[in-house]
């Protein structure tokens, strides 16, 4: 099948590469000429485990190409995926300007290169966007086309696996013709029997938001339980095990920490909340989810203030982890952005390390944070001579350090763990002052 992908961010590049790997001819479009040139040379512009291998194979077998020319991609494609940014505005509403501007261009291109095509919204978009895209294109052309909603369910750090072996594929369309074409495109990925679910466009659009809002709510609920645990002297790890074995609840997304971040959960929770408001519905649960998550991101700073009796000025603190989660270089809405900003305002100097996200963090961090952070190239250099260590991201290399080394090289072996990486007994035996989330503090 001939596939066009407009936009080569996380979703677009992973989607285009995986479609090419399954035997389709894929042409990806991006307006960034330097990025396109890098990809043509075989360079993957994002960090995503496993993507390089699939990307290299697709390039080598000449099934994946890149261009800045949307006209070329349109001419050569029968299915065109819109994988464009939909950033939140100040009011939380998703900005559809990128999507609608491209839709406007597609309307003109139908007149120049007629023939039936399916236009697919792969971006996460508000309910009713398929209708708006259809209206934009139809205002320019009378040629036959369908607009489909096909939300992505990709986890950064596992996006290739998620695309190749999806738990489900959701296709929103009222057109039998488009449904058959989309089914044929996705059948190679669901040979094990996982479903391709065909539904109407608006239900499909809402499904994506509902999924992410549910997961964000689950995370936030456990963070609230963790906060209660700290008040009553319980251990959130035990509570998690106690409820996670209930099949109605499940084990996933029950780990307490310093809040969710990334490109999806914060944006999508805001967007569905805004959509509800537009239709006169007060989505009260999501009000609480957003408020709790904002405070949870900097809760570790409050614990530091309490430990140091409000006097953090002049302290030097190590920071392990800058990405919003492991196995990505994405720092969008990462707790580390908020934590380092707050610490810098309190007069704290920092030394930070992340295996992949240093460059993206430097581009996103506040000026005051960057002025007060020394970035180093390895994990162990972070803790030499520091007053305390803050853990913001649960990279595997942070899970099994030499616990005795903390006492040897730090001014004082004080760890504020926002991801609950260490066993409490082991921390106690190593002589650490260990403060985590929703669990009893050690040696305080």
JOZIZI-V333471 format. One line per field, one symbol per residue. phi: phi as a letter, one per 40 degrees, with the letter a starting at -180 (. if undefined). psi: psi as a letter, one per 30 degrees, with the letter a starting at -180 (. if undefined). A space follows every 50 residues. Layout:
# JOZIZI-V333471
phi: ???
psi: ???
This chain:
# JOZIZI-V333471
phi: .cbbbbhbcdcccccccccccchccbbbbacccccccccccgcccbcadg cdcccdcccccgbbbbacccccccdcbbbbccbbcbcccccgcccccccc ccdcccdcccccbchcabbbccccbcdgcdcccccccccbabccabbbcb ccbbccgaccccccbccabbbbabbcccccccccccdccbcchccbbcac ccccccdcccccccccccccdcccccccdccbgcbccccdccccccccbg ccgbccabgcagcbddcccccccccdcccgbcccdcdcdcccccccdbcc ccccccccfgbbcgcbbcbbgbccacgabcbdfcddccccccccccgccb bbaacbbccccdcbcccccccbbbcbbaccccccgccabbbbbccdcccb cccccdccbcdacbbbbcbfcbccccccccgccbbbbgbdcbfc
psi: kjkkjjkhaeeeeeeeeeeefggljkkkkkfjeeeeeeeeggkkfljjkf eeeeeeeeeeghfklklgjeeeeeegkfkjkjilkilkafgfkkjgeeee eeeeeeeefefeilkklkkkjfljllkfeeeeeeeeeffflglklkkkki kkhkkkfgeeeeeeikelkkjjkgkeeeeeeeeeefeffhfffkkjjkll eeeeefeeeeeeeeeeeeeeeeeeeeeeeeefgljfeeeeeefffjffel flhgklbhllaafdeeeeeeeeeeeeefggkjieefeeeeeeeeeeegee eeeeeeeghfifkflkkkjjkflfllhlgkgkgkeeeeeeeeeefggkkl klkkffgeeeeefflleeeefgkkklgleffefjglflkkjfkhkefffh ljefeefeflekikkjjfghfkkeeeeeefgkjjjajglklkh.
